[in-house]
Amino acid sequence: EPTSLGSSSISPATVGVGGSLARAMRASAKRATGRLWHWAAGRVKDPVFSRDPELHYDTAAFIDAVHASSKILRCVFPIVQQVTKIRHALRGTQMPPGLMGVEFLANWNSSDGFLDGVEFAHEALLSGLLRPPGVALPAALRDLASPEVRAWLDEERKAREPPAASASPSGSADSAADGEHSSDGEKDAARIIEVCARFERLHGPHSLEIIRSMDLSSLGSLRNDEKRLSAFQHDTWQGSVLQLQVVAVSEAKLARADRKDASAMLLRRGGRGNFFFGFYFREGIPSGFCLNSVA
């Protein structure tokens, strides 16, 4: 018989404990993320792996600016359409049918949303890389990975010797913990502990490149610039390919399935990924993404 929750009161002390626990969990996650980036920065002399990655912050700011603009356009453009329709009715003309019901950037995420998708894809990639022998690729990875990425996974798995050593961002082996090697035929179980990603570059559609370089002074001249207008027309009706380049670091534990003790290998990995999206200036990103390449 279901238990009735009824009405209950939450004391300030309970709220305080819950809030303290949530803050402690966030602080712990932040320390883990910082530790991974510090590990990667010591192995790869690349600004995007540093403690203050300017490329990441600039790309995130641009994504969020487009996200904010898309929300404004979704509110304002229907009003503009109705006003235009009334003007055509007063003049005895008709509004072009192709403009009725058109939206701009209807599907565009925040930078946090993009990062969530990237980290999900990287976790799926790790699951495929660290899966036990004879286990098929996860369905999520089969759907989002290109044939090139699936071929890379096959090559990497063939090159690995059990137990897997942690790969540094440059691709070299880097064992981060003591542990016994599994004998042939024994399956290793991997547990992914942490995955975090950063933006490196967002590019592709010419219309977005124009928006990135525009300011208020150049906005007024846009309607007289045929070259820039043609870029918006192309991305509105024909579409382009949006490319998102990212770097990611991760940490996982690889333990022998036949052991119940704490003996395990700590696996850390860092590398790059390149994601492809279909992009239309009307719909934004109307469908899923493809993990096109990894390194």
N, C-alpha and C positions, 0 to 999 in steps of 0.2 A: 504494500500500500504506500503511495507516495507520501513523503513527509511534507507537511505544510510549513512553509517558511514563516507565515504570519507577519506581524509587524514587529520590527526590532529597532533598537536604537544603537548607534555607533558612538562610542565614547571618544572624546578628544584624544585619550591615550592610545586607542586603537588606530585612529587616523595618524597619529604621530609615529607609531611603529611602522605602519604601512608606508608612510611617506619616507621614513628613514631607510627602509628596505629598498624602495624603488631608487632612491638616490644612491645607495650603496651599489646596487646592480648597475646603474648607469656609469658610476665612477669606475667600477671594475671593468666594464666593457670598454670604456675610454682608455684605461691603462693597457688593456690587451691590444687594442688597435694601435696605440702609440708604440708599444713594444715591437709589433710586427713591422711598422714602417721604419723604426730605428734599425731593426735587423736588416731590412732591405737596403736602407741608405748606406749601411756599412759595406755592402757588397756591390752596389751599382752606383757609379758616379753619374747620376742623371738627376736633373733638377726636380722632375716630377715625383721622384722617390724621397725627396728631402723633407725636412720638417715643415717647411714653409713653401708648399708647391704653388707658385703663382699661376701656372697654366691651369691647374685644377680650379682654383678660385675664380679665375677669369671666365672659364667655360661654364661653371656653375652659375655665375652671375648672369651670363647671357641667356642660358636656358630658363632661368627664373624670370628674366625680363620678358622673354617671348611668352612664357606662361601667363604672366600678369597681363600682357597685351591681349592675349587670346581671350581671357575672361572679359576684358573690356569690350573687345570686338563682338563677342557673343551677345552682350547686352545692348550695344549701340547699333550694330548693323541692321537688326530687324526694324528698328525705328527709322533708320535711313531708308530702308527698302519701302516702308509704308509711305513716307513722305514723297519719295520718288514716284511711287505708283499714283499718288494723288495728283502730282504735277502732270504726269502723263495724261491722266483722266481729264484734267482741266484743259489741256491743250488738244485733246482729241487724238492723242497718239497712244501707242502701247509700249509698255516696258519690255525689253528683250526677254523672251522666255527663259533663256539660259541663266538670267540673273535672279529669277524668282527662287526663293528658298535657299540661296547660296549662303554658306557659312565660311568663316575664315578661321583656320587653325582650331577646328572643332575638337581634335584629339591631340593634346600636347600636355606633357606631364611636367611636374616640377623637377628640379635637379635631384631632390631626394627620391622621387619616383623613378627617375632614370637609374640612379645608383642602386635602388632596390632590385630592378630588373637585371642590371649588370652583375650584381652579387649573386642573385639566383642562378644566372647562367654560369658563373664561375664555379659555384658550388656543384652544379650539375656536371660541369667539365671534370672537376676533381673526383666526383663519384664515379664517373666513367673511367678515369685514369687509374683509380685505386681499387676498382671492383675486383673481387676474387676471380681467379681463372675460371673460364667456362660460363661466367655470368654475362648475360646480354646487356647491351647499353641501356641505361634508363630511358624510358619513353620520352621524357622531357628533353633529353639531350639529342635523341634522334630527330625530334621535331625542329630544334633550333640550330643544330650544327650543320654547316655546309659539308659537302663531300670531302673537301680538303681537310677540314678539322677532324672528321671521322678517320681519314687516312693517317693524320698526325697522331691521333690517339692509338691506332693500331701499331704504328712504328714505336711510339714511346713505351707501350706495354711490352713489346717484344724486346726492347733494349733494357728493360728493368730486370734486375736480379733480385729475387726475394731475400730479405724483406726490402722494400723500396727505400732508397735513400732520398732525403729531402733535396729537391732541386732548387738551386739559387736562381735569381732572375736571369743570370747569364747562361743558365742551363747546366751548370756543373753540379755534381752530387755534393750534398752537404748534410751529413748525419748529425742530428741535434740531440741525440739521447743514446744511452746505452741499452742494448737489447739483444737477445739471442736471435740468430738467423733461423728462419723456418726451413725445415727440410723440404725436399721436393714432395709435392702432393698435398702439403698442408696449406690450408686457405687462411689468408690474413684478413682480419676485419678492420676496416678503417672508420674512424669517427672524426668527422670534420668539426673542429672546435670554433674556428673564427675565419671569416672571409671579409675583407674590406677592399674597396676599390676607389680609384680616383680618375677624374677625367684628364685626358691629355689633349684631345682636339675634337671639335665638332665641325664638320664641313660637308660640302656637296652642293646643295641647292643654291643657285646664284642669288635668289631672292633673299635668303637668310644672310648671305655675305653682304648684300647691300644694306640690310637692316642693321647689321653689326657696325657698319662704318658710317651710318647716318647720324646726323644731329638735327636739332631744331632748325638751324639755318638752311640745311639742304632739303628739308621736308617740303618747303613751298615750291621748290623747283622740280619736284619729282614728276608732276604731271606734264612737264614740257621736255622731259628726258626720255626719248623713245627707246634708247638702249636699256635703261633700267626698267621702264614699263614693260618692255617685251620679256624681261626676265620674270617679272611677276605674272604675266600672262601665261608664260610657258609652265611655270610651277603651279599655277592655278588649274589649268586645264589638261596638261600633259603629264606633269609630275616629274620628280627627280629622285635620285638615290641619296639619302642622308647617311653619312658615315660618322660613327662615334668611336674614337680611339680611346682606350682606357688602359690603365695599369691596375693590377690587383695583387694582393698578398694574402696568403692563407696559412693556416696552421691546422694540422690534423694529427691524430694518434693512430698508429698502425700496430695492432696487437695480434698475437697468434690466437686463433679461435679456440685452440685446445688448452689454453692456459687461463687461469683465473687470477693470477697474481698481477702485480702492477707493471710487469716487464712489457715495455712497448717502445716503439721508435717514434720520436717526435718529428713530424714531417713539416717542413716549411717550404713554401713555394712562392715565387713572385714572377710575374711576366706580363705580357701585353695581350690585348685582345682587340679585334676590329669588328664592330657590329654594323650591319647594313639594315636600313629601314626604307620602306617605300614612303615617299613624302609628297604630299599635295598641299598647296597653300590653302586650299579650301578645307580639307579634312584633317590636315596636320599629318599624323601618322595613323592611317586607317587600319593597319593590320600589325601582326607581330614582327619581331626582328629576326635576323639571321646572324649567328656567330660565324663570321666569314673566314677569319684567320686568327691564329694564336702564335705566340712566340715565347 
